[in-house]
Amino acid sequence: MAVVLGGFLLIGPFSGPEKLLWLTLLIICWTIAAAYGSYRIGLDWYLKSVHRVEANAIALTFDDGPDPDTTPRILSILNDAGVTATFFLIGEKAEKYPDLVRQIAREGHGIGNHSFSHRKDIGFFGIDRLREDIGKANRVLELNLGRPVPLFRPPFGVTNPRYAKVLTALGLRSIGWSLRSYDTVIKNEEKLAARLRSKVRGGHIVLLHDSVPATVSVLAPFIVYCKSRQLDFVKLPLS
């Protein structure tokens, strides 16, 4: 669309300052749209991600672990409830706490790659640096699990064309979400629990973090609530 509009402006009836003004507006609009697409993983703008599961189920996913304090507590809650989930692990933390990586797998949960560094500027990495970062996390996880890790969740949900190329090269499948808990932002446990209860629906992939103490507090009651709604719990990948 941008190419078509740009071509129209270049060969159309506009000239001089008027043409420059329209070209400037086009560039601004395209930049805003591209940035919005980068930060909205659910749009599938740059790469296709999985955002939902079957209608009678939900998938609990936990990012940013493993954490030596909160991850074992979350695993205990899941085990007591007979629920499996999927953990997207930061390679740097997985390298530091390999026993937790193996415990997550041993207890039947799915594991995915969440980059090695999880740097705030990872969305601006060049393709070689991005491939090295994601590939390094893969190597750490595979070393501990003894098998390939097929899933990846982009840090902060940011995507761009470089991610698409790197994930294709590494054979990774992008996983998004359809319910964001905001557990890294909502500090009040009652408000966090209320948000989860009010928003959850069958088919949702729920984004949580096993590095957040508040998540530990709300998890067990949330599982009970979901079970009361006859929702099954599934881990990723489904196929």
N, C-alpha and C positions, 0 to 999 in steps of 0.2 A: 504494500500500500504506500509506504513512504517513497519507494522508488517511482511509482506511478505518479504520485503527487509532485515529486521533485521534477520529473520529466515534464509534466504539464506546466509547471512554473517556468522551467527553462525555455520551453518552446512556445508557451502560450502567449496571451495578449499582454502580459505584464512586462514592464520595462523600467530601467533606472532604479530610483529609490524604492518604488513600489515592489519591484521584483525582489530586491534585497530584503525588504521588510517581510514579505511572505516566506522567503527562504529561511530567514531567521526564526520566524514563528514555527515553521515546519521542523527545524532542528530542535527547538525548545520542546515542542510537543513530543517528538520522537524520543528525545532524551528522557523526558518524564515517563513516557510509556515503557521504555526499556528498563528504567530503574524500578518501576512498579512491578513489571514482570519478573525482575530478578528477585525481588523480596516477597513475592507471592507464589510460593511453590505450588499451590493448588491450581494455578492457571496453566501449568504445564507449558509455559511459554518457550523455554529453551530445551527441556527434556521431559519425557513422560515419567511421572512418578505414580506409585500406588498410594491412593488416599482413602480407600474404603475396603471393607470386608463384606461378607454376606450379611443380609438384612437382619438375621436373628442373632447376630454375634457382635462382639466388640473385640478390639485388640489393644491391650495395654502396652505402651512402649515407653521406655525410660532412656533418656539421653544423659550424656556427660559423665557417666561413671567409668570405671568402678570407683566407689568411695568407701574407704575402710570403715567408716562409721555407719552411714545410712544404707549402703547396699546390702549388707548382711541382714539388717532389720527388715528391709523390703522383701528380701528373699524368704525370711521367716514368715512374714505375713502371707505371701503368695503360697508358700508350702502349706500353711495351716488351712488356707482357703481352698486348696486343691486347684489353683489357677496357674496357668502358664502365661508368660509375657515375652516381650522381645526387648533386649538391651542393646542400645547403640553406644558403643564404648569408644572413648578417646584413647588412641594408641599410646600416648605418653603415660596415661594413668594405667592402662593395661600392662605396660612394660614394668611399672612400679609395683603393681598388685596382681601378679599372675595367678596366685591362688584363688582370687576372687573370680577371675575370668573362668577358670576351670570349674569353680563351684557353680557359677551361673549355668554353664553348659551341663554339668553333671545333674543338676536339679531339673533339667528338661526344658530350659528356656532358650529362645532364639537369641542369636548374637549377630550384631551388624557393626559395620565400620562407621565411625563418626569423625573421621580424619585423625591424624596423629597429633597435631598441635592445637587444633580448635582456636586458632588465632582470630582475633576480631577482624583482621584485614584479609582473611583467607579468600574472600570473594574477589580480591584484587590480584591474587597470585597469577603469574604467568602459567602457561600450560605445563611447562617442564617442572616448575616448582610445585604445582598442584598435583601432578602425577607422582612426584616423589613423596609428597606428604601423605596422600591417600594410600599409595603403595606401601609406604613404611608401616602404616597402621595395619594394613592387610598382613604384612609379614609377621608382625608381633602377634596378631590374633591367631594366624594359622600355626605359628610355632607352638602356641599354648593349646590349641584345639586339635591339631593334627589333621585338619581338613580345611578346605577353602571356605571363605566367608563371602556369600553371594550378595549381601545386602549393604546398602549405604544410605545414610541420611545426611544431607548437606548441613553443616553447621549454620545455625540461625535460619535455616530454610532458604538460604540464598542460592540461586542457580544462575548459570550463564552458559554461553556456548562452550567455554573451556571445560566446564563440568561435564557437559554432554560428551565431548571427545574423550576425556579421561575415563569416564565410567564405561564407555564402550570399549576402550582399549583394555581396561582391567576386568571386563566382564562382570560389572557390578550393576545391580538393579536399585534404582532410587526409590526410597520410601518416604512419603510425606505424611500428612495427617488430615483428619477432618474435624477433630475437636482439640483445640489448644487449651490446656488447663491454665496457663499463665501462672504456674506455681513458682516461677522464679521472680514474679512481680507481686503477686498477691501474698502479703505477709500474714494476713489474718486468716487463721485456719477455718473459721466458720464461713467466711466469705468464699474461700477456696472450695470447701465442701459444697456450699450452696451452688456455686457456679457449675461444678461437675454434675451435680444431680439435675440441675435445670437444663443443661445442654445435651446430656448424653442421649443418644438414640442408637437403635440397631444399625449396624454397618459402620460405626465410627472407628477410626484409628485414633486413639487418645494419646496425646503428647504430654508426658510427665517427665520428671527428672529425678534420678536416684541420687542426686547430690544435694537435695533440698530437704531439710528436716520436716518442714510442714507437710510434704508429700507423705512421709511416713505416718503422720498423725491422721490424715484423711483417707488413707488407702483402704484400710480394713472396712470402715463403714461404707465406703463407695462400692466396694466389691459386694457387700451385703445388699446394697440398694439395687445394683445391677442384676444380681441374682433374683431379687424380688420382682424384677421386670422380665424374668424369663430370658435373659440374655446370656448366651454362651460366651466363653472366653477362648480366643484363639491366639496362637503365636504365628509370626511370619517367618518364612514365606508360606503361603497357602498352596503353592504349586511350584 
